[in-house]
Amino acid sequence: MTEDLDWKFPVAVAELPEEGADYELVPDEKIRAVLARHVDVLAVPQLTARLHVQPDGRGGAEVTGPLQAAVRQTCVVTLEPFDNPISEEISIRFAPAETIAPETDGLVDLEAEEPPDALVDGTLDLAAVVAEFLALSIDPYPRKPGAVFSQPAAGESGGKSSPFAALEKLKGRQADEND
C-alpha cells in the first residue's frame, strides 16, 4: 500500500444512538482510483459497503456489514486483465485506547478473541475500515474464470524438463569457447 487515503468517514461513538446507526459507503470514481493504487490493483470499478455501527455501552463500538466490490486484476495464467468480484463480511470492534490491554510477552494466543482496534479521540473511520477489509480480501494470485494452466510438453522445453537445462547449455557453450 503506497498511498495515504484522502477518503475519510469519521463516526463519533459518543454521538451514536443506543440502537446504532446504518451507513452506506459508495466512493466515487476518483476515490476508487486512489483505492486501486492503495491496494495495488489495476482498478476498483465497483465498491459498496453497508455498515451498521453499534455502540457497546463501554465507550466502544462494533462495525458489521457486507462489502461488495469488483477489482480489476491481471490473471496469473493468461496475463489478461479481468474484474474479480469480492464479497466480504465486515466485523470489527473498537474500544478506547486506554481500555485495550497491551501485549506483554509477544506471544499470540490463536484461540483468544481478537482484541479491539483503538478509537482515535473517540472516533472510528469507516473509510479506513472498508479500505482495510478490501485490501485483505484481494486474491494475491487471481485467476480469470475458465483460465487453465497447462504445463508445456517435454518436447517444448528442449527435451529436458529440468529448470537447470538452460544453465547446462550455457556451460556447454563456455566449454566450447575455452577449447
LOMAR-934714 format. One record per residue (C-alpha): residue number from 0; residue in three letters; chain; y, z, x. Coordinates in steps of 0.5 Angstrom, whole numbers, plus 2048, in hexadecimal, padded with zeros to 3 digits. Example, Ala and Ser with C-alpha at 12.3 -4.5 7.8 and 13.67 -1.06 7.14 Angstrom:
<recs>
<rec k="0" r="Ala" c="A" py="7F7" pz="810" px="819"/>
<rec k="1" r="Ser" c="A" py="7FE" pz="80E" px="81B"/>
</recs>
This chain:
<recs>
<rec k="0" r="Met" c="A" py="800" pz="800" px="800"/>
<rec k="1" r="Thr" c="A" py="806" pz="7FE" px="803"/>
<rec k="2" r="Glu" c="A" py="80C" pz="7FE" px="7FF"/>
<rec k="3" r="Asp" c="A" py="80F" pz="804" px="7FB"/>
<rec k="4" r="Leu" c="A" py="810" pz="803" px="7F4"/>
<rec k="5" r="Asp" c="A" py="816" pz="803" px="7F0"/>
<rec k="6" r="Trp" c="A" py="812" pz="804" px="7EA"/>
<rec k="7" r="Lys" c="A" py="813" pz="80B" px="7E7"/>
<rec k="8" r="Phe" c="A" py="812" pz="80E" px="7E1"/>
<rec k="9" r="Pro" c="A" py="813" pz="815" px="7E1"/>
<rec k="10" r="Val" c="A" py="811" pz="81A" px="7DC"/>
<rec k="11" r="Ala" c="A" py="813" pz="822" px="7DC"/>
<rec k="12" r="Val" c="A" py="80E" pz="826" px="7DA"/>
<rec k="13" r="Ala" c="A" py="812" pz="82B" px="7D7"/>
<rec k="14" r="Glu" c="A" py="815" pz="826" px="7D2"/>
<rec k="15" r="Leu" c="A" py="80E" pz="824" px="7CF"/>
<rec k="16" r="Pro" c="A" py="80D" pz="826" px="7C8"/>
<rec k="17" r="Glu" c="A" py="807" pz="82B" px="7C7"/>
<rec k="18" r="Glu" c="A" py="802" pz="825" px="7C5"/>
<rec k="19" r="Gly" c="A" py="804" pz="821" px="7CB"/>
<rec k="20" r="Ala" c="A" py="807" pz="81A" px="7CB"/>
<rec k="21" r="Asp" c="A" py="805" pz="813" px="7CB"/>
<rec k="22" r="Tyr" c="A" py="808" pz="80E" px="7D0"/>
<rec k="23" r="Glu" c="A" py="806" pz="806" px="7D1"/>
<rec k="24" r="Leu" c="A" py="808" pz="803" px="7D7"/>
<rec k="25" r="Val" c="A" py="808" pz="7FC" px="7D8"/>
<rec k="26" r="Pro" c="A" py="80C" pz="7FA" px="7DE"/>
<rec k="27" r="Asp" c="A" py="810" pz="7F3" px="7DE"/>
<rec k="28" r="Glu" c="A" py="80E" pz="7ED" px="7E3"/>
<rec k="29" r="Lys" c="A" py="813" pz="7F0" px="7E9"/>
<rec k="30" r="Ile" c="A" py="80F" pz="7F7" px="7E9"/>
<rec k="31" r="Arg" c="A" py="809" pz="7F4" px="7E8"/>
<rec k="32" r="Ala" c="A" py="80A" pz="7EF" px="7EE"/>
<rec k="33" r="Val" c="A" py="80C" pz="7F6" px="7F2"/>
<rec k="34" r="Leu" c="A" py="806" pz="7F9" px="7F0"/>
<rec k="35" r="Ala" c="A" py="802" pz="7F3" px="7F2"/>
<rec k="36" r="Arg" c="A" py="805" pz="7F4" px="7F9"/>
<rec k="37" r="His" c="A" py="804" pz="7FB" px="7F9"/>
<rec k="38" r="Val" c="A" py="7FC" pz="7FB" px="7F7"/>
<rec k="39" r="Asp" c="A" py="7FB" pz="7F4" px="7FC"/>
<rec k="40" r="Val" c="A" py="7F9" pz="7EF" px="7F6"/>
<rec k="41" r="Leu" c="A" py="7FC" pz="7E8" px="7F5"/>
<rec k="42" r="Ala" c="A" py="7FF" pz="7EA" px="7EE"/>
<rec k="43" r="Val" c="A" py="7FF" pz="7EF" px="7E8"/>
<rec k="44" r="Pro" c="A" py="7FF" pz="7EA" px="7E2"/>
<rec k="45" r="Gln" c="A" py="7FE" pz="7F0" px="7DD"/>
<rec k="46" r="Leu" c="A" py="7FF" pz="7F8" px="7DD"/>
<rec k="47" r="Thr" c="A" py="7FF" pz="7FC" px="7D7"/>
<rec k="48" r="Ala" c="A" py="7FE" pz="804" px="7D8"/>
<rec k="49" r="Arg" c="A" py="7FE" pz="808" px="7D1"/>
<rec k="50" r="Leu" c="A" py="7FE" pz="80F" px="7D3"/>
<rec k="51" r="His" c="A" py="7FE" pz="816" px="7D0"/>
<rec k="52" r="Val" c="A" py="801" pz="81C" px="7D4"/>
<rec k="53" r="Gln" c="A" py="7FF" pz="823" px="7D1"/>
<rec k="54" r="Pro" c="A" py="802" pz="829" px="7D4"/>
<rec k="55" r="Asp" c="A" py="7FD" pz="82E" px="7D6"/>
<rec k="56" r="Gly" c="A" py="802" pz="834" px="7D4"/>
<rec k="57" r="Arg" c="A" py="802" pz="837" px="7DB"/>
<rec k="58" r="Gly" c="A" py="807" pz="832" px="7DD"/>
<rec k="59" r="Gly" c="A" py="803" pz="82C" px="7DF"/>
<rec k="60" r="Ala" c="A" py="800" pz="826" px="7DB"/>
<rec k="61" r="Glu" c="A" py="7FA" pz="821" px="7DA"/>
<rec k="62" r="Val" c="A" py="7FB" pz="81A" px="7DA"/>
<rec k="63" r="Thr" c="A" py="7F6" pz="816" px="7D7"/>
<rec k="64" r="Gly" c="A" py="7F5" pz="80F" px="7D4"/>
<rec k="65" r="Pro" c="A" py="7F3" pz="808" px="7D5"/>
<rec k="66" r="Leu" c="A" py="7F6" pz="803" px="7DB"/>
<rec k="67" r="Gln" c="A" py="7F4" pz="7FC" px="7D9"/>
<rec k="68" r="Ala" c="A" py="7F6" pz="7F7" px="7DF"/>
<rec k="69" r="Ala" c="A" py="7F5" pz="7F0" px="7E2"/>
<rec k="70" r="Val" c="A" py="7F6" pz="7EF" px="7E9"/>
<rec k="71" r="Arg" c="A" py="7F5" pz="7E8" px="7ED"/>
<rec k="72" r="Gln" c="A" py="7F1" pz="7E9" px="7F3"/>
<rec k="73" r="Thr" c="A" py="7ED" pz="7E4" px="7F8"/>
<rec k="74" r="Cys" c="A" py="7E6" pz="7E3" px="7F7"/>
<rec k="75" r="Val" c="A" py="7E2" pz="7E5" px="7FD"/>
<rec k="76" r="Val" c="A" py="7DD" pz="7E0" px="7FB"/>
<rec k="77" r="Thr" c="A" py="7E1" pz="7DA" px="7F9"/>
<rec k="78" r="Leu" c="A" py="7E8" pz="7DC" px="7FC"/>
<rec k="79" r="Glu" c="A" py="7EB" pz="7DA" px="7F6"/>
<rec k="80" r="Pro" c="A" py="7F0" pz="7DE" px="7F2"/>
<rec k="81" r="Phe" c="A" py="7EE" pz="7E1" px="7EB"/>
<rec k="82" r="Asp" c="A" py="7F0" pz="7E6" px="7E6"/>
<rec k="83" r="Asn" c="A" py="7EC" pz="7EC" px="7E7"/>
<rec k="84" r="Pro" c="A" py="7EC" pz="7F1" px="7E1"/>
<rec k="85" r="Ile" c="A" py="7ED" pz="7F8" px="7E1"/>
<rec k="86" r="Ser" c="A" py="7EB" pz="7FD" px="7DC"/>
<rec k="87" r="Glu" c="A" py="7EC" pz="805" px="7DF"/>
<rec k="88" r="Glu" c="A" py="7ED" pz="80B" px="7DB"/>
<rec k="89" r="Ile" c="A" py="7F2" pz="810" px="7DE"/>
<rec k="90" r="Ser" c="A" py="7F1" pz="817" px="7DE"/>
<rec k="91" r="Ile" c="A" py="7F5" pz="81B" px="7E3"/>
<rec k="92" r="Arg" c="A" py="7F8" pz="823" px="7E3"/>
<rec k="93" r="Phe" c="A" py="7FF" pz="825" px="7E5"/>
<rec k="94" r="Ala" c="A" py="801" pz="82C" px="7E7"/>
<rec k="95" r="Pro" c="A" py="807" pz="830" px="7EA"/>
<rec k="96" r="Ala" c="A" py="806" pz="82F" px="7F2"/>
<rec k="97" r="Glu" c="A" py="806" pz="837" px="7F2"/>
<rec k="98" r="Thr" c="A" py="800" pz="838" px="7EE"/>
<rec k="99" r="Ile" c="A" py="7FC" pz="833" px="7F2"/>
<rec k="100" r="Ala" c="A" py="7F7" pz="837" px="7F7"/>
<rec k="101" r="Pro" c="A" py="7F8" pz="834" px="7FE"/>
<rec k="102" r="Glu" c="A" py="7F2" pz="831" px="801"/>
<rec k="103" r="Thr" c="A" py="7F0" pz="836" px="807"/>
<rec k="104" r="Asp" c="A" py="7EA" pz="834" px="80A"/>
<rec k="105" r="Gly" c="A" py="7EA" pz="82D" px="80A"/>
<rec k="106" r="Leu" c="A" py="7E3" pz="82C" px="806"/>
<rec k="107" r="Val" c="A" py="7E3" pz="829" px="800"/>
<rec k="108" r="Asp" c="A" py="7DE" pz="82B" px="7FA"/>
<rec k="109" r="Leu" c="A" py="7DC" pz="825" px="7F7"/>
<rec k="110" r="Glu" c="A" py="7D9" pz="829" px="7F1"/>
<rec k="111" r="Ala" c="A" py="7E0" pz="82C" px="7F0"/>
<rec k="112" r="Glu" c="A" py="7E5" pz="829" px="7EB"/>
<rec k="113" r="Glu" c="A" py="7EB" pz="825" px="7EE"/>
<rec k="114" r="Pro" c="A" py="7F1" pz="829" px="7EF"/>
<rec k="115" r="Pro" c="A" py="7F7" pz="827" px="7EB"/>
<rec k="116" r="Asp" c="A" py="7FD" pz="823" px="7EE"/>
<rec k="117" r="Ala" c="A" py="803" pz="826" px="7EF"/>
<rec k="118" r="Leu" c="A" py="809" pz="826" px="7EB"/>
<rec k="119" r="Val" c="A" py="810" pz="824" px="7EE"/>
<rec k="120" r="Asp" c="A" py="815" pz="828" px="7EB"/>
<rec k="121" r="Gly" c="A" py="811" pz="829" px="7E5"/>
<rec k="122" r="Thr" c="A" py="811" pz="821" px="7E4"/>
<rec k="123" r="Leu" c="A" py="80B" pz="81C" px="7E5"/>
<rec k="124" r="Asp" c="A" py="80C" pz="815" px="7E6"/>
<rec k="125" r="Leu" c="A" py="807" pz="811" px="7E1"/>
<rec k="126" r="Ala" c="A" py="809" pz="80A" px="7E5"/>
<rec k="127" r="Ala" c="A" py="806" pz="80D" px="7EB"/>
<rec k="128" r="Val" c="A" py="800" pz="810" px="7E8"/>
<rec k="129" r="Val" c="A" py="7FF" pz="809" px="7E5"/>
<rec k="130" r="Ala" c="A" py="800" pz="805" px="7EC"/>
<rec k="131" r="Glu" c="A" py="7FB" pz="80A" px="7EF"/>
<rec k="132" r="Phe" c="A" py="7F6" pz="809" px="7EA"/>
<rec k="133" r="Leu" c="A" py="7F7" pz="801" px="7EA"/>
<rec k="134" r="Ala" c="A" py="7F6" pz="802" px="7F2"/>
<rec k="135" r="Leu" c="A" py="7F0" pz="806" px="7F1"/>
<rec k="136" r="Ser" c="A" py="7ED" pz="801" px="7EC"/>
<rec k="137" r="Ile" c="A" py="7ED" pz="7FB" px="7F0"/>
<rec k="138" r="Asp" c="A" py="7E7" pz="7F8" px="7F3"/>
<rec k="139" r="Pro" c="A" py="7E7" pz="7F7" px="7FA"/>
<rec k="140" r="Tyr" c="A" py="7E2" pz="7F1" px="7FA"/>
<rec k="141" r="Pro" c="A" py="7E4" pz="7ED" px="7F4"/>
<rec k="142" r="Arg" c="A" py="7DF" pz="7E8" px="7F2"/>
<rec k="143" r="Lys" c="A" py="7E1" pz="7E3" px="7ED"/>
<rec k="144" r="Pro" c="A" py="7DD" pz="7E3" px="7E7"/>
<rec k="145" r="Gly" c="A" py="7D7" pz="7DE" px="7E8"/>
<rec k="146" r="Ala" c="A" py="7D8" pz="7DD" px="7F0"/>
<rec k="147" r="Val" c="A" py="7D2" pz="7DE" px="7F3"/>
<rec k="148" r="Phe" c="A" py="7D1" pz="7DF" px="7FB"/>
<rec k="149" r="Ser" c="A" py="7CB" pz="7DA" px="7FE"/>
<rec k="150" r="Gln" c="A" py="7C9" pz="7DB" px="805"/>
<rec k="151" r="Pro" c="A" py="7C9" pz="7D5" px="809"/>
<rec k="152" r="Ala" c="A" py="7C2" pz="7D2" px="80A"/>
<rec k="153" r="Ala" c="A" py="7BF" pz="7D3" px="811"/>
<rec k="154" r="Gly" c="A" py="7C1" pz="7CC" px="813"/>
<rec k="155" r="Glu" c="A" py="7C8" pz="7CC" px="811"/>
<rec k="156" r="Ser" c="A" py="7C9" pz="7D1" px="817"/>
<rec k="157" r="Gly" c="A" py="7C7" pz="7CD" px="81C"/>
<rec k="158" r="Gly" c="A" py="7C0" pz="7CF" px="81C"/>
<rec k="159" r="Lys" c="A" py="7C1" pz="7D6" px="81E"/>
<rec k="160" r="Ser" c="A" py="7C2" pz="7DC" px="819"/>
<rec k="161" r="Ser" c="A" py="7C5" pz="7E1" px="81E"/>
<rec k="162" r="Pro" c="A" py="7CC" pz="7E2" px="81E"/>
<rec k="163" r="Phe" c="A" py="7CC" pz="7E2" px="825"/>
<rec k="164" r="Ala" c="A" py="7CA" pz="7DB" px="825"/>
<rec k="165" r="Ala" c="A" py="7D1" pz="7D8" px="827"/>
<rec k="166" r="Leu" c="A" py="7D1" pz="7DD" px="82D"/>
<rec k="167" r="Glu" c="A" py="7CB" pz="7DB" px="82F"/>
<rec k="168" r="Lys" c="A" py="7CD" pz="7D3" px="82F"/>
<rec k="169" r="Leu" c="A" py="7D4" pz="7D6" px="833"/>
<rec k="170" r="Lys" c="A" py="7CF" pz="7D9" px="838"/>
<rec k="171" r="Gly" c="A" py="7CB" pz="7D3" px="839"/>
<rec k="172" r="Arg" c="A" py="7D2" pz="7CE" px="83A"/>
<rec k="173" r="Gln" c="A" py="7D4" pz="7D3" px="83F"/>
<rec k="174" r="Ala" c="A" py="7CE" pz="7D3" px="843"/>
<rec k="175" r="Asp" c="A" py="7CE" pz="7CB" px="843"/>
<rec k="176" r="Glu" c="A" py="7D5" pz="7CB" px="845"/>
<rec k="177" r="Asn" c="A" py="7D4" pz="7D0" px="84B"/>
<rec k="178" r="Asp" c="A" py="7CE" pz="7CB" px="84D"/>
</recs>
